[in-house]
Amino acid sequence: MSIAPIVRTVSVKASPQRAFNAFTSKMGQWWPKDHTIATQPSRR
């Protein structure tokens, strides 16, 4: 039995570089730090 992946597409009015930078460098502002699949907690 396999589970289909969840796919989500979002369009923004920004260049790919700027959108990627905002998504990755400011992740702590919108993603809960205790919501992870990592084995160790984040050091940030």
Backbone as CSV, one residue per row, in Angstrom:
resi,resn,N_x,N_y,N_z,CA_x,CA_y,CA_z,C_x,C_y,C_z
1,MET,0.832,-1.170,0.000,0.000,0.000,0.000,0.883,1.242,0.000
2,SER,0.616,2.154,-0.891,1.374,3.404,-0.907,0.403,4.579,-0.776
3,ILE,0.910,5.633,-0.234,0.115,6.841,-0.038,0.593,7.879,-1.043
4,ALA,-0.335,8.488,-1.739,0.013,9.506,-2.727,0.584,10.738,-2.032
5,PRO,1.587,11.362,-2.643,2.161,12.568,-2.031,1.179,13.734,-2.074
6,ILE,1.362,14.645,-1.142,0.574,15.872,-1.143,1.336,16.887,-1.977
7,VAL,0.678,17.461,-2.957,1.306,18.442,-3.829,0.521,19.738,-3.728
8,ARG,1.238,20.827,-3.510,0.599,22.138,-3.369,1.372,23.133,-4.228
9,THR,0.673,23.913,-5.011,1.292,24.922,-5.855,0.799,26.294,-5.425
10,VAL,1.727,27.228,-5.297,1.397,28.599,-4.916,2.074,29.529,-5.908
11,SER,1.337,30.482,-6.445,1.900,31.482,-7.350,2.081,32.791,-6.601
12,VAL,3.255,33.391,-6.738,3.544,34.663,-6.088,4.133,35.629,-7.114
13,LYS,3.975,36.904,-6.841,4.529,37.927,-7.727,5.941,38.271,-7.255
14,ALA,6.867,37.361,-7.498,8.264,37.551,-7.132,9.109,36.656,-8.026
15,SER,10.363,37.015,-8.157,11.273,36.164,-8.938,11.470,34.848,-8.188
16,PRO,11.829,33.781,-8.887,12.083,32.516,-8.195,13.133,32.658,-7.094
17,GLN,14.183,33.440,-7.333,15.237,33.625,-6.329,14.688,34.316,-5.082
18,ARG,13.910,35.371,-5.261,13.365,36.090,-4.105,12.356,35.225,-3.345
19,ALA,11.511,34.501,-4.072,10.528,33.628,-3.421,11.232,32.531,-2.625
20,PHE,12.252,31.914,-3.203,12.994,30.863,-2.502,13.659,31.420,-1.251
21,ASN,14.267,32.592,-1.367,14.943,33.210,-0.226,13.940,33.507,0.896
22,ALA,12.801,34.057,0.552,11.785,34.357,1.571,11.275,33.073,2.226
23,PHE,11.093,32.044,1.431,10.583,30.768,1.943,11.577,30.099,2.884
24,THR,12.859,30.143,2.539,13.852,29.412,3.324,14.471,30.236,4.446
25,SER,14.787,31.492,4.206,15.485,32.274,5.231,14.571,32.760,6.347
26,LYS,13.282,32.800,6.102,12.336,33.278,7.121,11.386,32.172,7.570
27,MET,11.814,30.949,7.406,10.955,29.812,7.732,10.515,29.807,9.195
28,GLY,11.382,30.258,10.085,11.045,30.291,11.500,9.906,31.236,11.844
29,GLN,9.581,32.156,10.935,8.492,33.098,11.181,7.119,32.483,10.896
30,TRP,7.086,31.427,10.091,5.785,30.861,9.745,5.667,29.360,10.020
31,TRP,6.759,28.658,10.257,6.696,27.213,10.515,6.955,26.966,12.002
32,PRO,6.036,26.291,12.706,6.236,26.021,14.136,7.493,25.181,14.378
33,LYS,8.354,25.607,15.291,9.612,24.911,15.540,9.406,23.508,16.097
34,ASP,8.294,23.259,16.770,8.061,21.928,17.328,7.384,20.985,16.335
35,HIS,7.135,21.430,15.130,6.511,20.592,14.103,7.594,20.132,13.133
36,THR,8.134,18.938,13.385,9.245,18.437,12.580,9.243,16.914,12.526
37,ILE,9.934,16.389,11.533,10.144,14.941,11.458,11.592,14.615,11.807
38,ALA,12.370,15.637,12.160,13.774,15.437,12.514,13.906,14.677,13.821
39,THR,14.993,13.972,13.957,15.225,13.224,15.194,15.747,14.114,16.304
40,GLN,16.355,15.250,15.949,16.877,16.192,16.933,16.156,17.535,16.776
41,PRO,15.889,18.234,17.875,15.249,19.544,17.773,16.173,20.559,17.095
42,SER,15.578,21.579,16.514,16.333,22.640,15.877,17.163,23.408,16.884
43,ARG,18.339,23.833,16.509,19.207,24.607,17.397,18.884,26.087,17.356
44,ARG,18.040,26.514,16.475,17.693,27.929,16.359,16.631,28.329,17.319
